[in-house]
Amino acid sequence: MTLRILGVDPGLRITGYGAIHCSGDGDAHVIEAGIITPDVAAPLERRLGQLHAELCAVLEASKPDVVVIEELWSGYKNPTTAVLMGHARGVLCLAAHAQGLPVRHLVHSLVKRALVGSGSAGKDQVKRMVMQQLGLSTAPEPDDVSDALALALAFANIERTEARLGKLGIALSR
């Protein structure tokens, strides 16, 4: 089974995205990757509108089968940041839903575990695995793009593992 996956690392300043194509045997390659940068000087509602419009354009161009968005994480010291990120995630989810695409959510520790084998892996370890699994000679930049590609790859790895275990009658718990 082949699958096109769009990973999205949400942000109000920079949203990274990365679309990959995965074959049934585990091979993956990049279709498209980049960043969306809403005008930080614009009011919140305009930035959200820009984020929505630009992600809709990315969805049209990359034609994914599924969209994977990083789950909201925020330390207890930054509740305002969490609320603002929730706005961004909501707009991104809406863009995917409006195009009839399923949306999956992954926490960053699960992404690290699916790529590196440890939920506490460092950003450099994750970047190296992204490069290795996608056959890239240089690390995707900025980090938002690398993170988005990591989301897409982690989802592909998890889906492949669940399919293999399902054939054995074993359910994977997240």
C-alpha positions as CSV (number, residue, x, y, z in Angstrom):
1,M,0.0,0.0,0.0
2,T,1.3,3.4,-0.9
3,L,0.5,6.5,1.1
4,R,1.0,10.3,0.8
5,I,1.4,11.9,4.2
6,L,1.6,15.6,5.0
7,G,3.3,16.3,8.3
8,V,2.6,19.8,9.8
9,D,4.5,21.4,12.6
10,P,2.1,24.2,13.7
11,G,3.1,27.7,14.6
12,L,1.8,31.3,14.3
13,R,5.2,32.6,13.2
14,I,6.4,29.6,11.2
15,T,4.5,26.5,10.3
16,G,6.6,23.8,8.8
17,Y,5.2,21.2,6.4
18,G,6.5,18.2,4.7
19,A,4.8,15.8,2.3
20,I,6.2,12.4,1.7
21,H,5.3,9.4,-0.4
22,C,5.6,6.0,1.3
23,S,5.6,2.7,-0.5
24,G,4.4,-0.5,1.0
25,D,7.9,-1.8,1.5
26,G,8.9,1.2,3.7
27,D,10.7,3.4,1.1
28,A,9.8,7.1,1.5
29,H,10.7,10.2,-0.4
30,V,9.9,13.9,-0.2
31,I,7.2,15.3,-2.4
32,E,7.3,18.8,-1.1
33,A,8.4,20.6,2.0
34,G,8.6,24.2,3.2
35,I,7.3,26.8,5.6
36,I,4.3,29.0,6.0
37,T,5.1,32.4,7.5
38,P,2.0,34.5,8.4
39,D,2.7,38.2,8.8
40,V,3.6,38.5,12.5
41,A,2.6,42.2,12.5
42,A,-0.9,41.4,11.4
43,P,-3.8,40.9,13.8
44,L,-4.3,37.3,15.0
45,E,-7.4,36.8,12.8
46,R,-5.5,37.8,9.7
47,R,-2.5,35.6,10.6
48,L,-4.9,32.7,11.1
49,G,-6.6,33.4,7.7
50,Q,-3.2,33.4,6.0
51,L,-2.2,30.2,7.7
52,H,-5.5,28.6,6.5
53,A,-5.2,29.8,3.0
54,E,-1.6,28.8,2.6
55,L,-2.1,25.3,4.0
56,C,-5.1,24.9,1.7
57,A,-2.8,25.7,-1.2
58,V,-0.2,23.1,0.1
59,L,-2.9,20.5,0.4
60,E,-4.1,21.1,-3.2
61,A,-0.5,20.8,-4.5
62,S,0.6,17.8,-2.5
63,K,-2.6,15.8,-2.5
64,P,-2.0,13.9,0.7
65,D,-4.0,10.9,1.9
66,V,-3.7,12.0,5.5
67,V,-2.5,15.0,7.5
68,V,-0.5,14.5,10.6
69,I,-0.3,17.5,13.0
70,E,1.9,17.7,16.1
71,E,-0.2,17.6,19.2
72,L,-0.2,20.7,21.4
73,W,2.5,20.8,24.1
74,S,3.2,23.6,26.4
75,G,4.8,23.8,29.8
76,Y,2.7,25.0,32.6
77,K,4.6,28.3,32.6
78,N,3.3,29.4,29.2
79,P,-0.5,29.0,29.1
80,T,-0.9,31.9,26.6
81,T,1.4,30.2,24.2
82,A,-0.7,27.1,24.4
83,V,-3.9,29.0,23.7
84,L,-2.4,30.7,20.7
85,M,-1.0,27.4,19.4
86,G,-4.4,25.9,19.8
87,H,-5.8,28.6,17.5
88,A,-3.1,27.6,14.9
89,R,-3.8,23.9,15.2
90,G,-7.5,24.5,14.9
91,V,-7.2,26.4,11.7
92,L,-4.8,23.7,10.3
93,C,-7.3,21.0,11.2
94,L,-10.1,22.9,9.6
95,A,-8.2,23.3,6.3
96,A,-7.6,19.5,6.2
97,H,-11.2,18.7,7.1
98,A,-12.6,21.1,4.5
99,Q,-10.8,19.1,1.9
100,G,-12.1,15.8,3.3
101,L,-8.8,14.6,4.6
102,P,-8.3,12.6,7.8
103,V,-6.2,14.3,10.5
104,R,-4.1,12.5,12.9
105,H,-2.3,13.9,16.0
106,L,1.0,12.8,17.4
107,V,2.8,14.0,20.5
108,H,6.5,14.8,20.0
109,S,7.7,12.0,22.3
110,L,5.9,9.4,20.2
111,V,7.4,10.9,17.0
112,K,10.9,10.6,18.6
113,R,10.2,7.0,19.7
114,A,8.9,6.0,16.3
115,L,12.0,7.4,14.5
116,V,14.8,7.0,17.0
117,G,13.5,4.5,19.5
118,S,13.5,6.9,22.5
119,G,10.9,9.4,23.4
120,S,13.6,11.6,24.9
121,A,15.8,11.7,21.8
122,G,17.4,15.0,20.9
123,K,16.5,17.2,17.9
124,D,19.8,16.3,16.1
125,Q,19.1,12.5,16.5
126,V,15.6,13.0,14.9
127,K,17.1,15.1,12.1
128,R,19.6,12.4,11.3
129,M,16.9,9.8,11.1
130,V,14.8,12.0,8.9
131,M,17.8,12.4,6.6
132,Q,18.5,8.7,6.6
133,Q,15.0,7.5,6.1
134,L,14.4,10.0,3.2
135,G,17.8,9.6,1.7
136,L,18.7,13.3,2.1
137,S,22.3,14.5,1.9
138,T,21.6,17.6,4.0
139,A,19.3,18.3,6.9
140,P,16.0,20.0,6.1
141,E,16.0,23.6,7.2
142,P,14.6,25.3,9.2
143,D,13.9,23.0,12.1
144,D,10.1,23.4,11.4
145,V,10.5,21.6,8.1
146,S,12.6,18.8,9.6
147,D,10.0,18.4,12.4
148,A,7.1,18.2,9.9
149,L,8.9,15.5,7.9
150,A,9.6,13.7,11.2
151,L,5.8,13.7,11.9
152,A,5.0,12.2,8.5
153,L,7.7,9.6,8.8
154,A,6.7,8.7,12.3
155,F,3.1,8.2,11.2
156,A,4.3,6.0,8.4
157,N,6.4,3.9,10.8
158,I,3.6,3.6,13.3
159,E,1.1,2.6,10.6
160,R,3.5,0.0,9.2
161,T,4.1,-1.5,12.6
162,E,0.4,-1.6,13.5
163,A,-0.3,-3.4,10.2
164,R,2.4,-6.0,10.9
165,L,1.2,-6.6,14.4
166,G,-2.4,-6.7,13.3
167,K,-1.5,-9.6,11.0
168,L,-0.2,-11.4,14.1
169,G,-3.4,-10.5,16.1
170,I,-1.6,-8.0,18.3
171,A,-3.0,-4.5,19.0
172,L,-0.5,-1.7,19.5
173,S,-1.5,0.7,22.3
174,R,-0.4,4.3,22.1
